Amino acid sequence: MQRTFTRVLLVVFGLIELPVGLWPLFSPEGFYRDFPGFRTGWVAMDGPFNEHLIQDFGGLNLALSAILIGAAVIGTTAVARLAALATFCFGLPHFLYHLGHVSHFEPVDQVLIVVTTALGAVLPIVVALIPSKRATPATP
């Protein structure tokens, strides 16, 4: 069981990250132009090619990799489902974006992009729905 202090810190950190995650999903241009919201736009200052966003994307994928591999090592159903939820929270918006932005690609690339990003949204649901192992009763 976690200490109360650890839980409080996790909740506070989660609540800080929540608007940073939601803002670009609901207003990408506003996030690009205005983040952090109380100063000159830090993201837009990097220009049209945004190394910062590309490195953040790489960092996000490394974080998901750590969560997914960690869940496999820990081996509990609750942690597996939490990792699946985290992956779904990234995979669904990623898929929806690409679903509406493939027309400028070759047809084969359109199919590959839609299929691969769809897997990022569907596979976490599959993982979350896998039933947990049943405890085997101890034999006397």
N, CA, C and O atoms as a GROMACS GRO file, in nm:
protein
  560
    1MET      N    1   0.084  -0.119   0.000
    1MET     CA    2   0.000   0.000   0.000
    1MET      C    3   0.088   0.125   0.000
    1MET      O    4   0.191   0.130   0.068
    2GLN      N    5   0.048   0.223  -0.076
    2GLN     CA    6   0.126   0.347  -0.083
    2GLN      C    7   0.102   0.434   0.039
    2GLN      O    8  -0.001   0.426   0.105
    3ARG      N    9   0.200   0.515   0.067
    3ARG     CA   10   0.185   0.614   0.172
    3ARG      C   11   0.089   0.722   0.125
    3ARG      O   12   0.078   0.748   0.005
    4THR      N   13   0.021   0.784   0.218
    4THR     CA   14  -0.071   0.892   0.184
    4THR      C   15   0.001   1.004   0.110
    4THR      O   16  -0.052   1.060   0.014
    5PHE      N   17   0.122   1.038   0.155
    5PHE     CA   18   0.200   1.144   0.091
    5PHE      C   19   0.225   1.111  -0.056
    5PHE      O   20   0.214   1.199  -0.142
    6THR      N   21   0.259   0.986  -0.087
    6THR     CA   22   0.283   0.944  -0.225
    6THR      C   23   0.157   0.960  -0.307
    6THR      O   24   0.160   1.010  -0.419
    7ARG      N   25   0.045   0.917  -0.252
    7ARG     CA   26  -0.082   0.929  -0.322
    7ARG      C   27  -0.118   1.074  -0.350
    7ARG      O   28  -0.164   1.107  -0.459
    8VAL      N   29  -0.098   1.160  -0.252
    8VAL     CA   30  -0.128   1.303  -0.269
    8VAL      C   31  -0.042   1.360  -0.382
    8VAL      O   32  -0.092   1.432  -0.468
    9LEU      N   33   0.087   1.328  -0.380
    9LEU     CA   34   0.176   1.378  -0.486
    9LEU      C   35   0.134   1.327  -0.624
    9LEU      O   36   0.138   1.402  -0.722
   10LEU      N   37   0.095   1.202  -0.633
   10LEU     CA   38   0.050   1.146  -0.761
   10LEU      C   39  -0.076   1.217  -0.810
   10LEU      O   40  -0.087   1.249  -0.929
   11VAL      N   41  -0.170   1.242  -0.722
   11VAL     CA   42  -0.294   1.312  -0.760
   11VAL      C   43  -0.263   1.456  -0.802
   11VAL      O   44  -0.315   1.503  -0.903
   12VAL      N   45  -0.180   1.526  -0.725
   12VAL     CA   46  -0.145   1.664  -0.760
   12VAL      C   47  -0.076   1.668  -0.897
   12VAL      O   48  -0.111   1.750  -0.981
   13PHE      N   49   0.020   1.579  -0.919
   13PHE     CA   50   0.090   1.574  -1.047
   13PHE      C   51  -0.008   1.541  -1.160
   13PHE      O   52  -0.001   1.600  -1.267
   14GLY      N   53  -0.097   1.448  -1.136
   14GLY     CA   54  -0.197   1.412  -1.236
   14GLY      C   55  -0.289   1.528  -1.270
   14GLY      O   56  -0.324   1.549  -1.386
   15LEU      N   57  -0.329   1.605  -1.167
   15LEU     CA   58  -0.416   1.719  -1.191
   15LEU      C   59  -0.345   1.832  -1.263
   15LEU      O   60  -0.407   1.908  -1.338
   16ILE      N   61  -0.215   1.845  -1.242
   16ILE     CA   62  -0.136   1.946  -1.315
   16ILE      C   63  -0.126   1.905  -1.463
   16ILE      O   64  -0.138   1.990  -1.552
   17GLU      N   65  -0.104   1.778  -1.488
   17GLU     CA   66  -0.086   1.729  -1.625
   17GLU      C   67  -0.217   1.724  -1.703
   17GLU      O   68  -0.215   1.731  -1.826
   18LEU      N   69  -0.329   1.711  -1.635
   18LEU     CA   70  -0.459   1.695  -1.702
   18LEU      C   71  -0.489   1.810  -1.800
   18LEU      O   72  -0.518   1.781  -1.916
   19PRO      N   73  -0.485   1.936  -1.758
   19PRO     CA   74  -0.515   2.042  -1.856
   19PRO      C   75  -0.410   2.053  -1.966
   19PRO      O   76  -0.441   2.093  -2.078
   20VAL      N   77  -0.284   2.018  -1.935
   20VAL     CA   78  -0.179   2.022  -2.037
   20VAL      C   79  -0.205   1.915  -2.142
   20VAL      O   80  -0.167   1.932  -2.258
   21GLY      N   81  -0.269   1.807  -2.104
   21GLY     CA   82  -0.305   1.702  -2.199
   21GLY      C   83  -0.433   1.731  -2.275
   21GLY      O   84  -0.444   1.698  -2.393
   22LEU      N   85  -0.530   1.793  -2.207
   22LEU     CA   86  -0.659   1.820  -2.272
   22LEU      C   87  -0.654   1.940  -2.366
   22LEU      O   88  -0.715   1.937  -2.473
   23TRP      N   89  -0.583   2.045  -2.327
   23TRP     CA   90  -0.580   2.169  -2.405
   23TRP      C   91  -0.543   2.145  -2.552
   23TRP      O   92  -0.617   2.190  -2.640
   24PRO      N   93  -0.432   2.077  -2.582
   24PRO     CA   94  -0.399   2.059  -2.724
   24PRO      C   95  -0.496   1.967  -2.798
   24PRO      O   96  -0.504   1.973  -2.921
   25LEU      N   97  -0.568   1.882  -2.726
   25LEU     CA   98  -0.665   1.796  -2.794
   25LEU      C   99  -0.788   1.875  -2.837
   25LEU      O  100  -0.846   1.848  -2.942
   26PHE      N  101  -0.828   1.971  -2.757
   26PHE     CA  102  -0.949   2.048  -2.787
   26PHE      C  103  -0.922   2.180  -2.860
   26PHE      O  104  -1.010   2.233  -2.926
   27SER      N  105  -0.800   2.231  -2.847
   27SER     CA  106  -0.765   2.356  -2.914
   27SER      C  107  -0.617   2.355  -2.954
   27SER      O  108  -0.535   2.423  -2.892
   28PRO      N  109  -0.583   2.276  -3.056
   28PRO     CA  110  -0.442   2.265  -3.093
   28PRO      C  111  -0.379   2.400  -3.130
   28PRO      O  112  -0.266   2.428  -3.091
   29GLU      N  113  -0.451   2.481  -3.206
   29GLU     CA  114  -0.396   2.612  -3.244
   29GLU      C  115  -0.380   2.702  -3.122
   29GLU      O  116  -0.280   2.772  -3.110
   30GLY      N  117  -0.478   2.699  -3.033
   30GLY     CA  118  -0.468   2.779  -2.911
   30GLY      C  119  -0.351   2.735  -2.824
   30GLY      O  120  -0.280   2.818  -2.768
   31PHE      N  121  -0.332   2.604  -2.814
   31PHE     CA  122  -0.219   2.553  -2.736
   31PHE      C  123  -0.087   2.596  -2.800
   31PHE      O  124   0.003   2.643  -2.732
   32TYR      N  125  -0.078   2.579  -2.932
   32TYR     CA  126   0.044   2.616  -3.004
   32TYR      C  127   0.075   2.765  -2.985
   32TYR      O  128   0.190   2.802  -2.962
   33ARG      N  129  -0.027   2.847  -2.996
   33ARG     CA  130  -0.010   2.992  -2.990
   33ARG      C  131   0.009   3.044  -2.847
   33ARG      O  132   0.090   3.134  -2.825
   34ASP      N  133  -0.065   2.988  -2.750
   34ASP     CA  134  -0.078   3.052  -2.619
   34ASP      C  135  -0.016   2.979  -2.500
   34ASP      O  136  -0.005   3.038  -2.392
   35PHE      N  137   0.024   2.851  -2.515
   35PHE     CA  138   0.077   2.780  -2.398
   35PHE      C  139   0.197   2.854  -2.341
   35PHE      O  140   0.285   2.893  -2.419
   36PRO      N  141   0.206   2.874  -2.213
   36PRO     CA  142   0.133   2.816  -2.101
   36PRO      C  143   0.009   2.895  -2.059
   36PRO      O  144  -0.058   2.858  -1.962
   37GLY      N  145  -0.023   3.002  -2.130
   37GLY     CA  146  -0.146   3.074  -2.101
   37GLY      C  147  -0.127   3.201  -2.020
   37GLY      O  148  -0.214   3.287  -2.019
   38PHE      N  149  -0.016   3.214  -1.953
   38PHE     CA  150   0.007   3.333  -1.871
   38PHE      C  151   0.130   3.410  -1.916
   38PHE      O  152   0.166   3.510  -1.854
   39ARG      N  153   0.194   3.366  -2.022
   39ARG     CA  154   0.312   3.433  -2.079
   39ARG      C  155   0.304   3.423  -2.231
   39ARG      O  156   0.210   3.365  -2.285
   40THR      N  157   0.402   3.480  -2.299
   40THR     CA  158   0.411   3.466  -2.444
   40THR      C  159   0.418   3.318  -2.480
   40THR      O  160   0.484   3.240  -2.410
   41GLY      N  161   0.352   3.280  -2.587
   41GLY     CA  162   0.343   3.139  -2.626
   41GLY      C  163   0.477   3.071  -2.640
   41GLY      O  164   0.554   3.100  -2.732
   42TRP      N  165   0.506   2.981  -2.549
   42TRP     CA  166   0.634   2.912  -2.546
   42TRP      C  167   0.648   2.813  -2.662
   42TRP      O  168   0.759   2.793  -2.711
   43VAL      N  169   0.539   2.752  -2.706
   43VAL     CA  170   0.547   2.652  -2.812
   43VAL      C  171   0.567   2.721  -2.947
   43VAL      O  172   0.654   2.681  -3.024
   44ALA      N  173   0.487   2.823  -2.975
   44ALA     CA  174   0.496   2.893  -3.103
   44ALA      C  175   0.631   2.960  -3.123
   44ALA      O  176   0.674   2.979  -3.237
   45MET      N  177   0.698   2.996  -3.016
   45MET     CA  178   0.828   3.062  -3.027
   45MET      C  179   0.933   2.972  -3.093
   45MET      O  180   1.034   3.022  -3.141
   46ASP      N  181   0.909   2.841  -3.095
   46ASP     CA  182   1.004   2.749  -3.158
   46ASP      C  183   0.989   2.744  -3.310
   46ASP      O  184   1.073   2.684  -3.377
   47GLY      N  185   0.885   2.805  -3.365
   47GLY     CA  186   0.868   2.810  -3.510
   47GLY      C  187   0.790   2.694  -3.567
   47GLY      O  188   0.746   2.606  -3.494
   48PRO      N  189   0.772   2.695  -3.702
   48PRO     CA  190   0.688   2.593  -3.767
   48PRO      C  191   0.740   2.451  -3.751
   48PRO      O  192   0.663   2.361  -3.719
   49PHE      N  193   0.872   2.428  -3.772
   49PHE     CA  194   0.926   2.296  -3.738
   49PHE      C  195   0.956   2.304  -3.590
   49PHE      O  196   1.036   2.387  -3.546
   50ASN      N  197   0.892   2.220  -3.514
   50ASN     CA  198   0.901   2.234  -3.370
   50ASN      C  199   0.973   2.114  -3.310
   50ASN      O  200   0.912   2.011  -3.279
   51GLU      N  201   1.104   2.129  -3.292
   51GLU     CA  202   1.186   2.024  -3.234
   51GLU      C  203   1.134   1.985  -3.095
   51GLU      O  204   1.139   1.868  -3.057
   52HIS      N  205   1.087   2.083  -3.021
   52HIS     CA  206   1.033   2.060  -2.887
   52HIS      C  207   0.918   1.961  -2.892
   52HIS      O  208   0.916   1.864  -2.816
   53LEU      N  209   0.821   1.983  -2.980
   53LEU     CA  210   0.706   1.892  -2.988
   53LEU      C  211   0.748   1.754  -3.036
   53LEU      O  212   0.694   1.653  -2.989
   54ILE      N  213   0.842   1.746  -3.129
   54ILE     CA  214   0.890   1.617  -3.177
   54ILE      C  215   0.958   1.540  -3.064
   54ILE      O  216   0.936   1.420  -3.049
   55GLN      N  217   1.041   1.608  -2.985
   55GLN     CA  218   1.108   1.541  -2.874
   55GLN      C  219   1.008   1.504  -2.764
   55GLN      O  220   1.023   1.400  -2.700
   56ASP      N  221   0.907   1.588  -2.742
   56ASP     CA  222   0.802   1.552  -2.646
   56ASP      C  223   0.728   1.426  -2.692
   56ASP      O  224   0.696   1.340  -2.611
   57PHE      N  225   0.702   1.416  -2.823
   57PHE     CA  226   0.636   1.297  -2.878
   57PHE      C  227   0.722   1.173  -2.854
   57PHE      O  228   0.672   1.068  -2.815
   58GLY      N  229   0.851   1.186  -2.877
   58GLY     CA  230   0.943   1.075  -2.850
   58GLY      C  231   0.943   1.038  -2.702
   58GLY      O  232   0.940   0.920  -2.667
   59GLY      N  233   0.946   1.140  -2.616
   59GLY     CA  234   0.943   1.115  -2.472
   59GLY      C  235   0.814   1.048  -2.428
   59GLY      O  236   0.816   0.959  -2.343
   60LEU      N  237   0.703   1.090  -2.486
   60LEU     CA  238   0.574   1.029  -2.454
   60LEU      C  239   0.575   0.881  -2.492
   60LEU      O  240   0.529   0.797  -2.415
   61ASN      N  241   0.628   0.850  -2.609
   61ASN     CA  242   0.633   0.710  -2.651
   61ASN      C  243   0.727   0.628  -2.564
   61ASN      O  244   0.699   0.511  -2.538
   62LEU      N  245   0.837   0.686  -2.518
   62LEU     CA  246   0.925   0.616  -2.424
   62LEU      C  247   0.853   0.593  -2.291
   62LEU      O  248   0.866   0.486  -2.231
   63ALA      N  249   0.777   0.693  -2.245
   63ALA     CA  250   0.702   0.677  -2.121
   63ALA      C  251   0.598   0.566  -2.133
   63ALA      O  252   0.582   0.485  -2.042
   64LEU      N  253   0.527   0.561  -2.246
   64LEU     CA  254   0.430   0.454  -2.266
   64LEU      C  255   0.500   0.318  -2.273
   64LEU      O  256   0.449   0.219  -2.220
   65SER      N  257   0.615   0.314  -2.336
   65SER     CA  258   0.692   0.190  -2.341
   65SER      C  259   0.728   0.144  -2.201
   65SER      O  260   0.716   0.025  -2.169
   66ALA      N  261   0.774   0.236  -2.116
   66ALA     CA  262   0.810   0.201  -1.978
   66ALA      C  263   0.689   0.150  -1.901
   66ALA      O  264   0.699   0.053  -1.826
   67ILE      N  265   0.576   0.216  -1.918
   67ILE     CA  266   0.453   0.175  -1.849
   67ILE      C  267   0.409   0.036  -1.895
   67ILE      O  268   0.373  -0.049  -1.813
   68LEU      N  269   0.411   0.012  -2.026
   68LEU     CA  270   0.366  -0.116  -2.080
   68LEU      C  271   0.459  -0.230  -2.040
   68LEU      O  272   0.412  -0.336  -1.997
   69ILE      N  273   0.588  -0.210  -2.053
   69ILE     CA  274   0.682  -0.315  -2.014
   69ILE      C  275   0.679  -0.335  -1.862
   69ILE      O  276   0.686  -0.448  -1.814
   70GLY      N  277   0.669  -0.226  -1.787
   70GLY     CA  278   0.657  -0.236  -1.642
   70GLY      C  279   0.533  -0.313  -1.600
   70GLY      O  280   0.538  -0.393  -1.507
   71ALA      N  281   0.423  -0.290  -1.670
   71ALA     CA  282   0.299  -0.362  -1.639
   71ALA      C  283   0.316  -0.511  -1.664
   71ALA      O  284   0.266  -0.594  -1.589
   72ALA      N  285   0.387  -0.545  -1.771
   72ALA     CA  286   0.412  -0.687  -1.800
   72ALA      C  287   0.499  -0.750  -1.693
   72ALA      O  288   0.476  -0.865  -1.654
   73VAL      N  289   0.598  -0.677  -1.643
   73VAL     CA  290   0.687  -0.730  -1.540
   73VAL      C  291   0.614  -0.742  -1.407
   73VAL      O  292   0.627  -0.843  -1.338
   74ILE      N  293   0.537  -0.640  -1.370
   74ILE     CA  294   0.463  -0.643  -1.243
   74ILE      C  295   0.360  -0.754  -1.246
   74ILE      O  296   0.343  -0.827  -1.148
   75GLY      N  297   0.290  -0.767  -1.357
   75GLY     CA  298   0.204  -0.881  -1.379
   75GLY      C  299   0.066  -0.880  -1.316
   75GLY      O  300  -0.002  -0.982  -1.318
   76THR      N  301   0.022  -0.768  -1.259
   76THR     CA  302  -0.112  -0.766  -1.202
   76THR      C  303  -0.212  -0.715  -1.306
   76THR      O  304  -0.177  -0.635  -1.393
   77THR      N  305  -0.335  -0.760  -1.296
   77THR     CA  306  -0.439  -0.718  -1.387
   77THR      C  307  -0.466  -0.568  -1.374
   77THR      O  308  -0.487  -0.500  -1.475
   78ALA      N  309  -0.465  -0.516  -1.253
   78ALA     CA  310  -0.492  -0.374  -1.233
   78ALA      C  311  -0.388  -0.287  -1.302
   78ALA      O  312  -0.423  -0.188  -1.367
   79VAL      N  313  -0.262  -0.323  -1.290
   79VAL     CA  314  -0.156  -0.245  -1.354
   79VAL      C  315  -0.164  -0.260  -1.506
   79VAL      O  316  -0.142  -0.163  -1.579
   80ALA      N  317  -0.195  -0.379  -1.555
   80ALA     CA  318  -0.211  -0.400  -1.699
   80ALA      C  319  -0.323  -0.312  -1.753
   80ALA      O  320  -0.310  -0.252  -1.860
   81ARG      N  321  -0.433  -0.305  -1.681
   81ARG     CA  322  -0.545  -0.223  -1.726
   81ARG      C  323  -0.512  -0.075  -1.720
   81ARG      O  324  -0.556   0.002  -1.805
   82LEU      N  325  -0.437  -0.034  -1.619
   82LEU     CA  326  -0.395   0.105  -1.610
   82LEU      C  327  -0.303   0.140  -1.727
   82LEU      O  328  -0.316   0.247  -1.786
   83ALA      N  329  -0.210   0.052  -1.760
   83ALA     CA  330  -0.122   0.074  -1.876
   83ALA      C  331  -0.203   0.079  -2.005
   83ALA      O  332  -0.175   0.160  -2.093
   84ALA      N  333  -0.302  -0.007  -2.016
   84ALA     CA  334  -0.389  -0.006  -2.134
   84ALA      C  335  -0.466   0.126  -2.144
   84ALA      O  336  -0.480   0.182  -2.253
   85LEU      N  337  -0.516   0.174  -2.032
   85LEU     CA  338  -0.588   0.302  -2.031
   85LEU      C  339  -0.496   0.416  -2.074
   85LEU      O  340  -0.534   0.502  -2.154
   86ALA      N  341  -0.374   0.418  -2.020
   86ALA     CA  342  -0.278   0.523  -2.057
   86ALA      C  343  -0.249   0.518  -2.207
   86ALA      O  344  -0.242   0.621  -2.273
   87THR      N  345  -0.232   0.398  -2.259
   87THR     CA  346  -0.203   0.382  -2.402
   87THR      C  347  -0.323   0.424  -2.486
   87THR      O  348  -0.306   0.487  -2.591
   88PHE      N  349  -0.442   0.390  -2.443
   88PHE     CA  350  -0.564   0.429  -2.513
   88PHE      C  351  -0.581   0.581  -2.515
   88PHE      O  352  -0.622   0.638  -2.616
   89CYS      N  353  -0.548   0.646  -2.403
   89CYS     CA  354  -0.560   0.793  -2.395
   89CYS      C  355  -0.470   0.862  -2.498
   89CYS      O  356  -0.502   0.972  -2.544
   90PHE      N  357  -0.360   0.800  -2.533
   90PHE     CA  358  -0.276   0.851  -2.641
   90PHE      C  359  -0.324   0.799  -2.776
   90PHE      O  360  -0.333   0.876  -2.872
   91GLY      N  361  -0.354   0.672  -2.784
   91GLY     CA  362  -0.384   0.607  -2.912
   91GLY      C  363  -0.509   0.657  -2.981
   91GLY      O  364  -0.511   0.671  -3.103
   92LEU      N  365  -0.615   0.683  -2.905
   92LEU     CA  366  -0.740   0.725  -2.969
   92LEU      C  367  -0.728   0.862  -3.036
   92LEU      O  368  -0.761   0.874  -3.154
   93PRO      N  369  -0.682   0.967  -2.967
   93PRO     CA  370  -0.668   1.096  -3.036
   93PRO      C  371  -0.568   1.089  -3.152
   93PRO      O  372  -0.586   1.155  -3.254
   94HIS      N  373  -0.463   1.009  -3.135
   94HIS     CA  374  -0.363   0.993  -3.242
   94HIS      C  375  -0.429   0.931  -3.365
   94HIS      O  376  -0.408   0.978  -3.477
   95PHE      N  377  -0.508   0.827  -3.344
   95PHE     CA  378  -0.581   0.762  -3.454
   95PHE      C  379  -0.680   0.858  -3.519
   95PHE      O  380  -0.684   0.868  -3.642
   96LEU      N  381  -0.760   0.927  -3.438
   96LEU     CA  382  -0.860   1.018  -3.493
   96LEU      C  383  -0.797   1.130  -3.576
   96LEU      O  384  -0.851   1.169  -3.679
   97TYR      N  385  -0.683   1.180  -3.530
   97TYR     CA  386  -0.614   1.282  -3.609
   97TYR      C  387  -0.575   1.226  -3.745
   97TYR      O  388  -0.605   1.286  -3.849
   98HIS      N  389  -0.509   1.112  -3.746
   98HIS     CA  390  -0.461   1.055  -3.872
   98HIS      C  391  -0.576   1.011  -3.962
   98HIS      O  392  -0.562   1.016  -4.084
   99LEU      N  393  -0.686   0.969  -3.905
   99LEU     CA  394  -0.802   0.929  -3.984
   99LEU      C  395  -0.849   1.044  -4.073
   99LEU      O  396  -0.894   1.022  -4.185
  100GLY      N  397  -0.839   1.165  -4.022
  100GLY     CA  398  -0.884   1.282  -4.100
  100GLY      C  399  -0.774   1.354  -4.175
  100GLY      O  400  -0.799   1.458  -4.235
  101HIS      N  401  -0.651   1.300  -4.173
  101HIS     CA  402  -0.539   1.370  -4.236
  101HIS      C  403  -0.451   1.275  -4.318
  101HIS      O  404  -0.329   1.274  -4.302
  102VAL      N  405  -0.513   1.196  -4.404
  102VAL     CA  406  -0.434   1.103  -4.485
  102VAL      C  407  -0.449   1.127  -4.636
  102VAL      O  408  -0.383   1.060  -4.715
  103SER      N  409  -0.533   1.220  -4.675
  103SER     CA  410  -0.564   1.235  -4.818
  103SER      C  411  -0.443   1.272  -4.903
  103SER      O  412  -0.442   1.243  -5.023
  104HIS      N  413  -0.342   1.332  -4.847
  104HIS     CA  414  -0.225   1.373  -4.925
  104HIS      C  415  -0.121   1.261  -4.938
  104HIS      O  416  -0.015   1.282  -4.998
  105PHE      N  417  -0.149   1.144  -4.882
  105PHE     CA  418  -0.058   1.031  -4.892
  105PHE      C  419  -0.098   0.939  -5.009
  105PHE      O  420  -0.211   0.944  -5.056
  106GLU      N  421  -0.003   0.857  -5.053
  106GLU     CA  422  -0.032   0.752  -5.151
  106GLU      C  423  -0.134   0.656  -5.088
  106GLU      O  424  -0.137   0.642  -4.966
  107PRO      N  425  -0.217   0.590  -5.170
  107PRO     CA  426  -0.318   0.499  -5.116
  107PRO      C  427  -0.262   0.393  -5.021
  107PRO      O  428  -0.322   0.366  -4.917
  108VAL      N  429  -0.149   0.332  -5.056
  108VAL     CA  430  -0.093   0.229  -4.968
  108VAL      C  431  -0.054   0.289  -4.833
  108VAL      O  432  -0.073   0.226  -4.728
  109ASP      N  433   0.000   0.411  -4.834
  109ASP     CA  434   0.035   0.477  -4.708
  109ASP      C  435  -0.089   0.515  -4.629
  109ASP      O  436  -0.089   0.509  -4.506
  110GLN      N  437  -0.195   0.553  -4.699
  110GLN     CA  438  -0.321   0.584  -4.630
  110GLN      C  439  -0.367   0.463  -4.550
  110GLN      O  440  -0.403   0.475  -4.433
  111VAL      N  441  -0.366   0.346  -4.613
  111VAL     CA  442  -0.409   0.223  -4.546
  111VAL      C  443  -0.316   0.191  -4.430
  111VAL      O  444  -0.362   0.160  -4.320
  112LEU      N  445  -0.186   0.198  -4.454
  112LEU     CA  446  -0.090   0.166  -4.347
  112LEU      C  447  -0.105   0.261  -4.228
  112LEU      O  448  -0.099   0.217  -4.113
  113ILE      N  449  -0.123   0.389  -4.254
  113ILE     CA  450  -0.137   0.487  -4.146
  113ILE      C  451  -0.264   0.461  -4.066
  113ILE      O  452  -0.261   0.460  -3.943
  114VAL      N  453  -0.375   0.440  -4.136
  114VAL     CA  454  -0.502   0.418  -4.066
  114VAL      C  455  -0.497   0.287  -3.986
  114VAL      O  456  -0.540   0.283  -3.871
  115VAL      N  457  -0.445   0.182  -4.046
  115VAL     CA  458  -0.441   0.052  -3.976
  115VAL      C  459  -0.349   0.058  -3.855
  115VAL      O  460  -0.387   0.013  -3.747
  116THR      N  461  -0.228   0.112  -3.871
  116THR     CA  462  -0.134   0.112  -3.759
  116THR      C  463  -0.181   0.203  -3.646
  116THR      O  464  -0.165   0.168  -3.529
  117THR      N  465  -0.237   0.318  -3.679
  117THR     CA  466  -0.284   0.404  -3.570
  117THR      C  467  -0.413   0.350  -3.509
  117THR      O  468  -0.438   0.372  -3.391
  118ALA      N  469  -0.493   0.279  -3.586
  118ALA     CA  470  -0.613   0.214  -3.530
  118ALA      C  471  -0.572   0.108  -3.427
  118ALA      O  472  -0.638   0.094  -3.324
  119LEU      N  473  -0.465   0.036  -3.456
  119LEU     CA  474  -0.417  -0.065  -3.360
  119LEU      C  475  -0.380  -0.001  -3.227
  119LEU      O  476  -0.400  -0.060  -3.121
  120GLY      N  477  -0.326   0.120  -3.233
  120GLY     CA  478  -0.291   0.191  -3.110
  120GLY      C  479  -0.411   0.230  -3.027
  120GLY      O  480  -0.396   0.256  -2.907
  121ALA      N  481  -0.529   0.234  -3.087
  121ALA     CA  482  -0.652   0.263  -3.012
  121ALA      C  483  -0.727   0.136  -2.974
  121ALA      O  484  -0.792   0.132  -2.870
  122VAL      N  485  -0.719   0.033  -3.059
  122VAL     CA  486  -0.798  -0.089  -3.036
  122VAL      C  487  -0.727  -0.188  -2.943
  122VAL      O  488  -0.790  -0.246  -2.854
  123LEU      N  489  -0.597  -0.208  -2.961
  123LEU     CA  490  -0.526  -0.307  -2.878
  123LEU      C  491  -0.531  -0.276  -2.729
  123LEU      O  492  -0.543  -0.369  -2.649
  124PRO      N  493  -0.523  -0.149  -2.687
  124PRO     CA  494  -0.538  -0.124  -2.542
  124PRO      C  495  -0.676  -0.167  -2.489
  124PRO      O  496  -0.687  -0.210  -2.374
  125ILE      N  497  -0.779  -0.154  -2.571
  125ILE     CA  498  -0.912  -0.199  -2.529
  125ILE      C  499  -0.911  -0.351  -2.511
  125ILE      O  500  -0.967  -0.404  -2.415
  126VAL      N  501  -0.848  -0.420  -2.605
  126VAL     CA  502  -0.838  -0.566  -2.595
  126VAL      C  503  -0.767  -0.606  -2.466
  126VAL      O  504  -0.813  -0.693  -2.393
  127VAL      N  505  -0.653  -0.540  -2.439
  127VAL     CA  506  -0.578  -0.570  -2.316
  127VAL      C  507  -0.665  -0.546  -2.193
  127VAL      O  508  -0.667  -0.628  -2.100
  128ALA      N  509  -0.737  -0.436  -2.192
  128ALA     CA  510  -0.820  -0.401  -2.075
  128ALA      C  511  -0.933  -0.502  -2.054
  128ALA      O  512  -0.979  -0.522  -1.942
  129LEU      N  513  -0.978  -0.564  -2.161
  129LEU     CA  514  -1.091  -0.657  -2.150
  129LEU      C  515  -1.051  -0.802  -2.124
  129LEU      O  516  -1.137  -0.887  -2.101
  130ILE      N  517  -0.922  -0.830  -2.126
  130ILE     CA  518  -0.878  -0.968  -2.098
  130ILE      C  519  -0.906  -0.997  -1.950
  130ILE      O  520  -0.861  -0.923  -1.862
  131PRO      N  521  -0.978  -1.103  -1.924
  131PRO     CA  522  -1.009  -1.135  -1.783
  131PRO      C  523  -0.882  -1.168  -1.706
  131PRO      O  524  -0.784  -1.217  -1.761
  132SER      N  525  -0.887  -1.142  -1.577
  132SER     CA  526  -0.772  -1.175  -1.492
  132SER      C  527  -0.768  -1.325  -1.468
  132SER      O  528  -0.868  -1.395  -1.485
  133LYS      N  529  -0.652  -1.372  -1.427
  133LYS     CA  530  -0.638  -1.515  -1.394
  133LYS      C  531  -0.721  -1.543  -1.269
  133LYS      O  532  -0.724  -1.463  -1.176
  134ARG      N  533  -0.785  -1.655  -1.270
  134ARG     CA  534  -0.859  -1.695  -1.151
  134ARG      C  535  -0.762  -1.758  -1.053
  134ARG      O  536  -0.672  -1.834  -1.089
  135ALA      N  537  -0.782  -1.724  -0.930
  135ALA     CA  538  -0.698  -1.785  -0.825
  135ALA      C  539  -0.734  -1.932  -0.815
  135ALA      O  540  -0.851  -1.970  -0.807
  136THR      N  541  -0.632  -2.014  -0.814
  136THR     CA  542  -0.658  -2.157  -0.798
  136THR      C  543  -0.667  -2.189  -0.650
  136THR      O  544  -0.580  -2.150  -0.572
  137PRO      N  545  -0.770  -2.259  -0.610
  137PRO     CA  546  -0.784  -2.291  -0.469
  137PRO      C  547  -0.671  -2.381  -0.420
  137PRO      O  548  -0.629  -2.474  -0.489
  138ALA      N  549  -0.626  -2.351  -0.304
  138ALA     CA  550  -0.519  -2.433  -0.245
  138ALA      C  551  -0.574  -2.569  -0.206
  138ALA      O  552  -0.683  -2.581  -0.150
  139THR      N  553  -0.497  -2.670  -0.237
  139THR     CA  554  -0.539  -2.806  -0.200
  139THR      C  555  -0.482  -2.839  -0.063
  139THR      O  556  -0.364  -2.813  -0.037
  140PRO      N  557  -0.564  -2.895   0.025
  140PRO     CA  558  -0.516  -2.926   0.160
  140PRO      C  559  -0.420  -3.040   0.165
  140PRO      O  560  -0.372  -3.076   0.272
   0.00000   0.00000   0.00000
